[in-house]
Each structure stands twice: as structure tokens, then as C-alpha cells.
């Protein structure tokens, strides 16, 4: 995704999703320090204020936290991270199902199509 932002969504939300993905797939583990605002701004080629807003929102969700004068860290609560990962997965599945149903498929047809992909 880096530098390929959807013009229909705020960039900070897209950055948040990328950071969450990095946590979910294990790029960052529980207790790991997150890259600095400046480093992330370079990685994503966006204004540091955009990164700051994304990180502040992630802090609000509890997936990361700040240590004064030390930086931001991934939550040490693996259950919270697992719950957020499941929430994201459920939402994506619901979106996919809704889109498929909008074009005429029912759940059994969708399941059959998925099974045929193997």
C-alpha cells in the first residue's frame, strides 16, 4: 500500500489500517516499540501530522500506548489484539458477503465458489 492511498478515504485511516495489519501479521509484537512519527512519515510519504493523527487514534483504541519520552509501543494485551483482529476480519467478511449478495449470490453459492478455489 505504501504511497498508494485511496483518494476516497482519509489518509490517516489508511495508515491506521496498515499499522494494524503490521501488528496482526507479527511485524510488531506485543510490547514492541513502533517506529517514530518521522520514520513512519518517510515510510508512507505523508505529513508527520497525518501519522500523529493515525497513532493517536490507535492509542485511543488501546492497540498501542505511549511511554513518556520513549515512544509508542504495541499493547501487551494479546487478547485485545486478537479481539481487534477478529473484529477486522468479521467486518471484511461481512463486506465481502454483502457485495456478493448484491450481485445475486447466496451464502451457499459463495461457500461453493470459495471451496472450488482450492
C-alpha positions in Angstrom: 0.0 0.0 0.0 2.8 2.4 0.7 2.1 5.6 -1.2 -1.0 4.1 -2.9 -3.8 5.7 -1.0 -7.4 5.6 -1.8 -8.5 9.2 -2.6 -11.9 8.4 -1.2 -10.7 7.7 2.3 -8.8 9.9 4.8 -5.1 9.0 4.6 -4.8 8.7 8.4 -7.4 6.0 8.4 -5.5 4.1 5.7 -2.2 4.5 7.7 -4.0 3.2 10.8 -5.1 0.1 8.9 -1.6 -0.6 7.6 -0.1 -0.3 11.1 -2.9 -2.6 12.5 -2.1 -5.1 9.7 1.6 -4.9 10.7 0.6 -5.8 14.2 -1.8 -8.5 13.2 0.8 -10.3 10.9 3.5 -10.1 13.5 5.7 -7.3 12.1 5.3 -5.7 15.5 4.7 -8.0 18.6 3.2 -7.3 21.9 5.4 -4.8 23.7 7.4 -3.8 20.6 8.3 -0.2 20.0 6.6 1.3 17.0 8.7 3.3 14.5 8.7 7.1 15.3 6.4 9.6 13.7 9.2 10.8 11.5 10.2 7.3 10.4 6.6 6.4 9.6 6.1 9.7 7.7 9.0 8.7 5.5 7.8 5.2 5.0 4.3 6.3 4.0 5.4 9.6 2.3 2.9 11.6 4.2 3.0 14.6 6.5 4.0 13.8 10.1 0.8 15.3 11.3 -1.1 12.6 9.4 1.0 9.9 11.2 0.4 11.6 14.5 -3.3 11.5 14.0 -3.2 7.8 13.0 -1.1 6.9 16.0 -3.3 9.0 18.4 -6.4 7.1 17.1 -4.6 3.8 17.5 -3.8 4.8 21.1 -7.5 5.6 21.7 -8.4 2.0 20.6 -5.8 0.6 23.0 -3.8 -1.3 20.4 -0.8 0.9 21.1 0.3 3.1 24.1 2.8 5.8 24.8 5.6 5.9 27.2 6.6 9.5 28.0 9.8 10.5 26.2 10.3 6.9 25.0 7.8 6.4 22.1 4.8 4.3 21.3 4.5 0.6 21.9 2.2 -2.2 20.9 -0.2 -3.2 23.6 1.0 -6.1 25.7 -2.6 -7.4 25.9 -2.6 -10.1 23.3 -6.3 -10.8 23.9 -7.1 -7.2 22.9 -5.1 -7.6 19.7 -6.7 -10.9 18.9 -10.2 -9.4 19.5 -9.4 -6.4 17.2 -8.0 -8.8 14.6 -11.3 -10.8 14.7 -13.3 -7.6 14.6 -11.5 -6.5 11.4 -11.8 -10.0 9.9 -15.5 -10.2 10.7 -16.1 -6.8 9.1 -14.2 -7.7 5.9 -16.1 -11.0 5.6 -19.4 -9.1 6.1 -18.4 -6.6 3.4 -17.5 -9.4 1.0 -20.7 -11.3 1.7 -22.8 -8.2 1.2 -21.1 -7.3 -2.1 -21.5 -10.9 -3.4 -25.2 -10.9 -2.4 -25.7 -7.6 -4.1 -24.7 -9.3 -7.4 -27.0 -12.2 -6.9 -25.1 -14.9 -4.9 -26.4 -16.5 -1.7 -24.2 -17.8 1.1 -24.2 -21.4 -0.1 -23.1 -20.3 -3.6 -20.3 -18.2 -2.2 -19.1 -21.1 0.0 -19.1 -23.4 -3.0 -17.1 -20.8 -5.0 -14.6 -20.5 -2.2 -14.2 -24.3 -1.9 -13.6 -24.5 -5.7 -10.7 -22.1 -5.4 -8.6 -24.7 -3.7 
